[in-house]
Amino acid sequence: MGMLDGRVSVITGSGRGIGREFALSMAREGAKVVVNDVGVALDGRGTDEDPAANTCKEIEALGGEAVPSYDSVTEFDAAERIIGTAVDAFGKIDILVNNAGIVRDRTLVKMDESDFDSVIAVHLKGSFNCARHAAPIMKDRKTNRQVVHVLHAAVSVTGGVQPGTLAAALAGRAASARGRGKGARSRVARATTPRAAGSGRDHRKPDGISGGQLGPAR
């Protein structure tokens, strides 16, 4: 019996990287998972890959259940469809992990307004959009439910320090965890990327929260 048996989790940006590790870890603990990923690279550019479907296949190979979602967290109506995917497929939502994120790997003097807007839209507005649509469902169920906000280390894809845009977006994501109201409990999980080098640790796996903290279905 897993710690998350009977629970349903929506994880944004979970086709690759740390988000994928969240999805696989929760599936191993018995959660049913909505793997949300629009299929873009870390810099926000489109690719021909289908990371959401690939992660779902990995979960199914483990004996778990998962469905893909391709909507963008940056759009309010699209975020509603992300949450709706969980309800349609599994009948409820217990856990929302706001993990989706992109990087604009430019110094302040080379960054334009669209770079700033894109990072804020994914990290900060995207977190609000998904939590806003998940909270009423969670509140109505009146069971153990969680919103987890993932704070990625402010490190660029080339290993340098990321300019203030990402730091500002993540600070907003963390602050929003304090003011979600009664829809669900909010937690913050800190995570670093594989390129946050130096400690010798496996940076692909998230820190700061465990299945035991999330708990089984009630």
ChimeraX attribute file (.defattr): number of C-alpha atoms within 10 A of each C-alpha:
attribute: neighborCount
match mode: 1-to-1
recipient: residues
	/A:1	8
	/A:2	15
	/A:3	19
	/A:4	23
	/A:5	18
	/A:6	16
	/A:7	25
	/A:8	28
	/A:9	29
	/A:10	32
	/A:11	27
	/A:12	32
	/A:13	32
	/A:14	31
	/A:15	29
	/A:16	21
	/A:17	16
	/A:18	23
	/A:19	28
	/A:20	28
	/A:21	17
	/A:22	25
	/A:23	30
	/A:24	24
	/A:25	18
	/A:26	25
	/A:27	27
	/A:28	19
	/A:29	19
	/A:30	22
	/A:31	28
	/A:32	27
	/A:33	30
	/A:34	29
	/A:35	34
	/A:36	32
	/A:37	27
	/A:38	24
	/A:39	23
	/A:40	18
	/A:41	14
	/A:42	17
	/A:43	13
	/A:44	16
	/A:45	9
	/A:46	11
	/A:47	11
	/A:48	7
	/A:49	13
	/A:50	15
	/A:51	23
	/A:52	25
	/A:53	20
	/A:54	16
	/A:55	25
	/A:56	26
	/A:57	17
	/A:58	17
	/A:59	24
	/A:60	15
	/A:61	10
	/A:62	12
	/A:63	12
	/A:64	19
	/A:65	20
	/A:66	28
	/A:67	21
	/A:68	25
	/A:69	25
	/A:70	19
	/A:71	18
	/A:72	24
	/A:73	30
	/A:74	22
	/A:75	16
	/A:76	16
	/A:77	14
	/A:78	17
	/A:79	24
	/A:80	19
	/A:81	20
	/A:82	27
	/A:83	27
	/A:84	20
	/A:85	21
	/A:86	25
	/A:87	16
	/A:88	11
	/A:89	15
	/A:90	19
	/A:91	10
	/A:92	19
	/A:93	26
	/A:94	28
	/A:95	24
	/A:96	27
	/A:97	26
	/A:98	30
	/A:99	26
	/A:100	27
	/A:101	28
	/A:102	19
	/A:103	23
	/A:104	21
	/A:105	21
	/A:106	15
	/A:107	13
	/A:108	12
	/A:109	7
	/A:110	8
	/A:111	14
	/A:112	12
	/A:113	7
	/A:114	10
	/A:115	16
	/A:116	18
	/A:117	13
	/A:118	19
	/A:119	25
	/A:120	24
	/A:121	20
	/A:122	25
	/A:123	29
	/A:124	25
	/A:125	21
	/A:126	26
	/A:127	30
	/A:128	22
	/A:129	24
	/A:130	28
	/A:131	27
	/A:132	17
	/A:133	19
	/A:134	28
	/A:135	24
	/A:136	13
	/A:137	19
	/A:138	24
	/A:139	15
	/A:140	9
	/A:141	14
	/A:142	12
	/A:143	12
	/A:144	17
	/A:145	26
	/A:146	23
	/A:147	27
	/A:148	23
	/A:149	25
	/A:150	28
	/A:151	24
	/A:152	20
	/A:153	17
	/A:154	22
	/A:155	21
	/A:156	18
	/A:157	17
	/A:158	10
	/A:159	14
	/A:160	12
	/A:161	15
	/A:162	20
	/A:163	19
	/A:164	13
	/A:165	22
	/A:166	26
	/A:167	18
	/A:168	17
	/A:169	22
	/A:170	23
	/A:171	14
	/A:172	16
	/A:173	23
	/A:174	21
	/A:175	13
	/A:176	16
	/A:177	19
	/A:178	12
	/A:179	10
	/A:180	16
	/A:181	11
	/A:182	12
	/A:183	21
	/A:184	24
	/A:185	19
	/A:186	22
	/A:187	18
	/A:188	20
	/A:189	18
	/A:190	14
	/A:191	21
	/A:192	21
	/A:193	20
	/A:194	17
	/A:195	15
	/A:196	22
	/A:197	13
	/A:198	6
	/A:199	7
	/A:200	8
	/A:201	11
	/A:202	12
	/A:203	17
	/A:204	19
	/A:205	17
	/A:206	22
	/A:207	14
	/A:208	11
	/A:209	14
	/A:210	13
	/A:211	15
	/A:212	11
	/A:213	11
	/A:214	20
	/A:215	16
	/A:216	20
	/A:217	15
	/A:218	11
